[in-house]
Amino acid sequence: MWACRACGQPWPCAEARLLLKAEFATRPPSLSIYLAGLLYEAMHDLYHLNPHDGPGPRELFDRFVAWGPYRRPAGQPGE
């Protein structure tokens, strides 16, 4: 279900995000790649479990990738 084992919130919860940022502090590109892989796995699992009422693509992107390194505010053109 992609829920935190400690607090029950959708993973990655706030504490998991802090721990991931600390773990990958010297390797931000690796964190981005790791999060993108988790996004793919979560999409597969969550859509397989509940294809009609699962989270939308934007919600999953925000949950797994958007908070990580190299993010831009929504609607900002690339540089």
N, CA, C and O atoms as a GROMACS GRO file, in nm:
protein
  316
    1MET      N    1   0.082  -0.121   0.000
    1MET     CA    2   0.000   0.000   0.000
    1MET      C    3   0.086   0.127   0.000
    1MET      O    4   0.033   0.238  -0.011
    2TRP      N    5   0.216   0.111   0.013
    2TRP     CA    6   0.306   0.225   0.013
    2TRP      C    7   0.275   0.319   0.129
    2TRP      O    8   0.267   0.441   0.111
    3ALA      N    9   0.259   0.261   0.248
    3ALA     CA   10   0.238   0.339   0.370
    3ALA      C   11   0.359   0.322   0.460
    3ALA      O   12   0.423   0.217   0.461
    4CYS      N   13   0.390   0.425   0.536
    4CYS     CA   14   0.501   0.421   0.629
    4CYS      C   15   0.471   0.320   0.739
    4CYS      O   16   0.362   0.320   0.796
    5ARG      N   17   0.567   0.234   0.770
    5ARG     CA   18   0.549   0.135   0.875
    5ARG      C   19   0.546   0.198   1.014
    5ARG      O   20   0.489   0.141   1.106
    6ALA      N   21   0.608   0.313   1.028
    6ALA     CA   22   0.615   0.378   1.160
    6ALA      C   23   0.492   0.462   1.190
    6ALA      O   24   0.438   0.455   1.301
    7CYS      N   25   0.446   0.542   1.093
    7CYS     CA   26   0.337   0.637   1.123
    7CYS      C   27   0.208   0.608   1.046
    7CYS      O   28   0.103   0.664   1.078
    8GLY      N   29   0.214   0.522   0.945
    8GLY     CA   30   0.095   0.488   0.868
    8GLY      C   31   0.058   0.587   0.759
    8GLY      O   32  -0.039   0.566   0.686
    9GLN      N   33   0.133   0.695   0.747
    9GLN     CA   34   0.108   0.794   0.642
    9GLN      C   35   0.157   0.742   0.508
    9GLN      O   36   0.239   0.650   0.503
   10PRO      N   37   0.108   0.800   0.398
   10PRO     CA   38   0.160   0.759   0.267
   10PRO      C   39   0.312   0.778   0.263
   10PRO      O   40   0.364   0.883   0.300
   11TRP      N   41   0.380   0.675   0.216
   11TRP     CA   42   0.526   0.681   0.208
   11TRP      C   43   0.567   0.744   0.075
   11TRP      O   44   0.507   0.711  -0.027
   12PRO      N   45   0.664   0.830   0.072
   12PRO     CA   46   0.750   0.871   0.180
   12PRO      C   47   0.688   0.983   0.263
   12PRO      O   48   0.653   1.089   0.212
   13CYS      N   49   0.675   0.956   0.392
   13CYS     CA   50   0.621   1.057   0.484
   13CYS      C   51   0.728   1.162   0.511
   13CYS      O   52   0.838   1.154   0.457
   14ALA      N   53   0.696   1.259   0.593
   14ALA     CA   54   0.791   1.369   0.620
   14ALA      C   55   0.921   1.316   0.680
   14ALA      O   56   1.029   1.360   0.641
   15GLU      N   57   0.912   1.222   0.773
   15GLU     CA   58   1.034   1.168   0.834
   15GLU      C   59   1.116   1.089   0.732
   15GLU      O   60   1.239   1.100   0.730
   16ALA      N   61   1.049   1.010   0.649
   16ALA     CA   62   1.122   0.934   0.546
   16ALA      C   63   1.192   1.028   0.449
   16ALA      O   64   1.303   0.999   0.404
   17ARG      N   65   1.128   1.138   0.416
   17ARG     CA   66   1.192   1.235   0.326
   17ARG      C   67   1.318   1.293   0.387
   17ARG      O   68   1.419   1.309   0.319
   18LEU      N   69   1.312   1.326   0.515
   18LEU     CA   70   1.430   1.378   0.583
   18LEU      C   71   1.542   1.275   0.584
   18LEU      O   72   1.658   1.308   0.560
   19LEU      N   73   1.507   1.150   0.613
   19LEU     CA   74   1.608   1.044   0.616
   19LEU      C   75   1.668   1.021   0.477
   19LEU      O   76   1.789   1.000   0.464
   20LEU      N   77   1.585   1.024   0.374
   20LEU     CA   78   1.636   1.008   0.238
   20LEU      C   79   1.727   1.124   0.199
   20LEU      O   80   1.832   1.102   0.138
   21LYS      N   81   1.688   1.245   0.233
   21LYS     CA   82   1.774   1.360   0.202
   21LYS      C   83   1.908   1.350   0.272
   21LYS      O   84   2.011   1.384   0.214
   22ALA      N   85   1.907   1.303   0.397
   22ALA     CA   86   2.033   1.286   0.470
   22ALA      C   87   2.117   1.175   0.408
   22ALA      O   88   2.238   1.190   0.393
   23GLU      N   89   2.054   1.064   0.374
   23GLU     CA   90   2.126   0.950   0.316
   23GLU      C   91   2.190   0.985   0.182
   23GLU      O   92   2.301   0.939   0.152
   24PHE      N   93   2.122   1.066   0.102
   24PHE     CA   94   2.171   1.102  -0.031
   24PHE      C   95   2.227   1.244  -0.035
   24PHE      O   96   2.235   1.303  -0.143
   25ALA      N   97   2.264   1.299   0.078
   25ALA     CA   98   2.307   1.440   0.086
   25ALA      C   99   2.421   1.473  -0.011
   25ALA      O  100   2.424   1.582  -0.068
   26THR      N  101   2.512   1.381  -0.028
   26THR     CA  102   2.626   1.408  -0.116
   26THR      C  103   2.603   1.359  -0.258
   26THR      O  104   2.690   1.373  -0.344
   27ARG      N  105   2.484   1.299  -0.285
   27ARG     CA  106   2.455   1.244  -0.416
   27ARG      C  107   2.314   1.278  -0.462
   27ARG      O  108   2.234   1.187  -0.482
   28PRO      N  109   2.280   1.406  -0.478
   28PRO     CA  110   2.144   1.444  -0.518
   28PRO      C  111   2.096   1.378  -0.648
   28PRO      O  112   1.979   1.341  -0.656
   29PRO      N  113   2.181   1.362  -0.750
   29PRO     CA  114   2.131   1.294  -0.870
   29PRO      C  115   2.087   1.149  -0.841
   29PRO      O  116   1.991   1.101  -0.899
   30SER      N  117   2.157   1.083  -0.752
   30SER     CA  118   2.120   0.946  -0.716
   30SER      C  119   1.985   0.943  -0.646
   30SER      O  120   1.906   0.850  -0.667
   31LEU      N  121   1.957   1.043  -0.565
   31LEU     CA  122   1.826   1.050  -0.499
   31LEU      C  123   1.716   1.068  -0.602
   31LEU      O  124   1.611   1.005  -0.592
   32SER      N  125   1.739   1.153  -0.700
   32SER     CA  126   1.638   1.174  -0.805
   32SER      C  127   1.610   1.045  -0.882
   32SER      O  128   1.495   1.013  -0.910
   33ILE      N  129   1.714   0.972  -0.914
   33ILE     CA  130   1.698   0.846  -0.987
   33ILE      C  131   1.626   0.744  -0.900
   33ILE      O  132   1.538   0.674  -0.947
   34TYR      N  133   1.663   0.737  -0.774
   34TYR     CA  134   1.599   0.645  -0.680
   34TYR      C  135   1.450   0.676  -0.667
   34TYR      O  136   1.367   0.585  -0.671
   35LEU      N  137   1.417   0.803  -0.651
   35LEU     CA  138   1.277   0.842  -0.637
   35LEU      C  139   1.196   0.814  -0.763
   35LEU      O  140   1.080   0.772  -0.755
   36ALA      N  141   1.256   0.835  -0.879
   36ALA     CA  142   1.187   0.805  -1.004
   36ALA      C  143   1.158   0.655  -1.015
   36ALA      O  144   1.052   0.616  -1.062
   37GLY      N  145   1.252   0.573  -0.972
   37GLY     CA  146   1.230   0.429  -0.972
   37GLY      C  147   1.119   0.388  -0.877
   37GLY      O  148   1.037   0.302  -0.909
   38LEU      N  149   1.116   0.452  -0.760
   38LEU     CA  150   1.010   0.423  -0.665
   38LEU      C  151   0.874   0.468  -0.718
   38LEU      O  152   0.773   0.402  -0.694
   39LEU      N  153   0.871   0.580  -0.788
   39LEU     CA  154   0.747   0.627  -0.850
   39LEU      C  155   0.693   0.520  -0.946
   39LEU      O  156   0.574   0.490  -0.945
   40TYR      N  157   0.780   0.465  -1.027
   40TYR     CA  158   0.740   0.361  -1.122
   40TYR      C  159   0.684   0.239  -1.048
   40TYR      O  160   0.578   0.188  -1.084
   41GLU      N  161   0.755   0.194  -0.944
   41GLU     CA  162   0.710   0.078  -0.868
   41GLU      C  163   0.576   0.105  -0.800
   41GLU      O  164   0.487   0.021  -0.801
   42ALA      N  165   0.563   0.223  -0.740
   42ALA     CA  166   0.438   0.257  -0.671
   42ALA      C  167   0.322   0.265  -0.768
   42ALA      O  168   0.212   0.219  -0.738
   43MET      N  169   0.344   0.324  -0.885
   43MET     CA  170   0.237   0.332  -0.985
   43MET      C  171   0.191   0.192  -1.022
   43MET      O  172   0.071   0.165  -1.030
   44HIS      N  173   0.285   0.103  -1.045
   44HIS     CA  174   0.250  -0.034  -1.081
   44HIS      C  175   0.169  -0.100  -0.969
   44HIS      O  176   0.063  -0.157  -0.995
   45ASP      N  177   0.219  -0.091  -0.847
   45ASP     CA  178   0.152  -0.156  -0.733
   45ASP      C  179   0.015  -0.096  -0.706
   45ASP      O  180  -0.084  -0.169  -0.693
   46LEU      N  181   0.008   0.036  -0.697
   46LEU     CA  182  -0.117   0.101  -0.658
   46LEU      C  183  -0.224   0.089  -0.766
   46LEU      O  184  -0.341   0.072  -0.733
   47TYR      N  185  -0.186   0.098  -0.891
   47TYR     CA  186  -0.286   0.083  -0.997
   47TYR      C  187  -0.331  -0.062  -1.011
   47TYR      O  188  -0.445  -0.089  -1.048
   48HIS      N  189  -0.240  -0.155  -0.981
   48HIS     CA  190  -0.278  -0.295  -0.986
   48HIS      C  191  -0.378  -0.328  -0.874
   48HIS      O  192  -0.474  -0.403  -0.895
   49LEU      N  193  -0.356  -0.270  -0.756
   49LEU     CA  194  -0.444  -0.295  -0.642
   49LEU      C  195  -0.579  -0.227  -0.656
   49LEU      O  196  -0.682  -0.283  -0.617
   50ASN      N  197  -0.580  -0.107  -0.713
   50ASN     CA  198  -0.703  -0.031  -0.720
   50ASN      C  199  -0.702   0.054  -0.847
   50ASN      O  200  -0.674   0.174  -0.840
   51PRO      N  201  -0.732  -0.005  -0.963
   51PRO     CA  202  -0.717   0.066  -1.090
   51PRO      C  203  -0.814   0.182  -1.111
   51PRO      O  204  -0.786   0.270  -1.192
   52HIS      N  205  -0.925   0.185  -1.040
   52HIS     CA  206  -1.025   0.288  -1.065
   52HIS      C  207  -1.020   0.405  -0.966
   52HIS      O  208  -1.052   0.518  -1.002
   53ASP      N  209  -0.981   0.378  -0.842
   53ASP     CA  210  -0.982   0.483  -0.741
   53ASP      C  211  -0.844   0.513  -0.684
   53ASP      O  212  -0.832   0.574  -0.578
   54GLY      N  213  -0.741   0.471  -0.753
   54GLY     CA  214  -0.606   0.495  -0.706
   54GLY      C  215  -0.566   0.640  -0.723
   54GLY      O  216  -0.639   0.718  -0.785
   55PRO      N  217  -0.452   0.678  -0.668
   55PRO     CA  218  -0.404   0.815  -0.683
   55PRO      C  219  -0.372   0.846  -0.829
   55PRO      O  220  -0.332   0.758  -0.905
   56GLY      N  221  -0.391   0.972  -0.866
   56GLY     CA  222  -0.362   1.016  -1.001
   56GLY      C  223  -0.214   1.034  -1.025
   56GLY      O  224  -0.136   1.038  -0.930
   57PRO      N  225  -0.174   1.043  -1.151
   57PRO     CA  226  -0.032   1.059  -1.184
   57PRO      C  227   0.032   1.180  -1.119
   57PRO      O  228   0.144   1.172  -1.070
   58ARG      N  229  -0.039   1.293  -1.118
   58ARG     CA  230   0.019   1.414  -1.058
   58ARG      C  231   0.040   1.397  -0.908
   58ARG      O  232   0.142   1.439  -0.854
   59GLU      N  233  -0.057   1.334  -0.842
   59GLU     CA  234  -0.046   1.310  -0.698
   59GLU      C  235   0.075   1.221  -0.668
   59GLU      O  236   0.149   1.247  -0.573
   60LEU      N  237   0.093   1.117  -0.747
   60LEU     CA  238   0.208   1.028  -0.726
   60LEU      C  239   0.340   1.099  -0.757
   60LEU      O  240   0.439   1.080  -0.686
   61PHE      N  241   0.342   1.180  -0.862
   61PHE     CA  242   0.464   1.255  -0.893
   61PHE      C  243   0.500   1.348  -0.777
   61PHE      O  244   0.615   1.354  -0.736
   62ASP      N  245   0.401   1.421  -0.725
   62ASP     CA  246   0.426   1.511  -0.613
   62ASP      C  247   0.475   1.434  -0.491
   62ASP      O  248   0.564   1.480  -0.419
   63ARG      N  249   0.416   1.319  -0.468
   63ARG     CA  250   0.449   1.238  -0.351
   63ARG      C  251   0.590   1.180  -0.358
   63ARG      O  252   0.661   1.178  -0.257
   64PHE      N  253   0.632   1.135  -0.475
   64PHE     CA  254   0.760   1.065  -0.486
   64PHE      C  255   0.874   1.148  -0.542
   64PHE      O  256   0.988   1.129  -0.501
   65VAL      N  257   0.847   1.237  -0.634
   65VAL     CA  258   0.957   1.303  -0.707
   65VAL      C  259   0.967   1.452  -0.680
   65VAL      O  260   1.078   1.504  -0.663
   66ALA      N  261   0.856   1.522  -0.676
   66ALA     CA  262   0.858   1.669  -0.676
   66ALA      C  263   0.928   1.730  -0.555
   66ALA      O  264   0.980   1.841  -0.564
   67TRP      N  265   0.930   1.661  -0.443
   67TRP     CA  266   0.993   1.717  -0.323
   67TRP      C  267   1.144   1.700  -0.324
   67TRP      O  268   1.214   1.761  -0.243
   68GLY      N  269   1.195   1.617  -0.413
   68GLY     CA  270   1.338   1.585  -0.414
   68GLY      C  271   1.422   1.697  -0.473
   68GLY      O  272   1.373   1.808  -0.496
   69PRO      N  273   1.548   1.667  -0.497
   69PRO     CA  274   1.639   1.768  -0.554
   69PRO      C  275   1.599   1.802  -0.697
   69PRO      O  276   1.530   1.725  -0.764
   70TYR      N  277   1.644   1.916  -0.742
   70TYR     CA  278   1.624   1.963  -0.879
   70TYR      C  279   1.478   1.990  -0.913
   70TYR      O  280   1.437   1.972  -1.027
   71ARG      N  281   1.402   2.031  -0.816
   71ARG     CA  282   1.261   2.059  -0.845
   71ARG      C  283   1.244   2.206  -0.883
   71ARG      O  284   1.323   2.292  -0.843
   72ARG      N  285   1.141   2.232  -0.959
   72ARG     CA  286   1.101   2.367  -0.998
   72ARG      C  287   0.956   2.385  -0.961
   72ARG      O  288   0.881   2.287  -0.962
   73PRO      N  289   0.912   2.505  -0.929
   73PRO     CA  290   0.769   2.526  -0.904
   73PRO      C  291   0.687   2.489  -1.027
   73PRO      O  292   0.733   2.505  -1.140
   74ALA      N  293   0.569   2.439  -1.005
   74ALA     CA  294   0.481   2.400  -1.116
   74ALA      C  295   0.456   2.520  -1.207
   74ALA      O  296   0.437   2.632  -1.161
   75GLY      N  297   0.457   2.495  -1.336
   75GLY     CA  298   0.429   2.600  -1.433
   75GLY      C  299   0.549   2.682  -1.475
   75GLY      O  300   0.536   2.771  -1.559
   76GLN      N  301   0.667   2.654  -1.418
   76GLN     CA  302   0.786   2.728  -1.454
   76GLN      C  303   0.852   2.662  -1.574
   76GLN      O  304   0.875   2.541  -1.572
   77PRO      N  305   0.883   2.737  -1.678
   77PRO     CA  306   0.949   2.680  -1.793
   77PRO      C  307   1.093   2.637  -1.759
   77PRO      O  308   1.155   2.692  -1.668
   78GLY      N  309   1.144   2.539  -1.831
   78GLY     CA  310   1.281   2.493  -1.810
   78GLY      C  311   1.382   2.598  -1.853
   78GLY      O  312   1.352   2.684  -1.936
   79GLU      N  313   1.498   2.592  -1.796
   79GLU     CA  314   1.601   2.688  -1.828
   79GLU      C  315   1.708   2.624  -1.914
   79GLU      O  316   1.804   2.691  -1.952
   0.00000   0.00000   0.00000
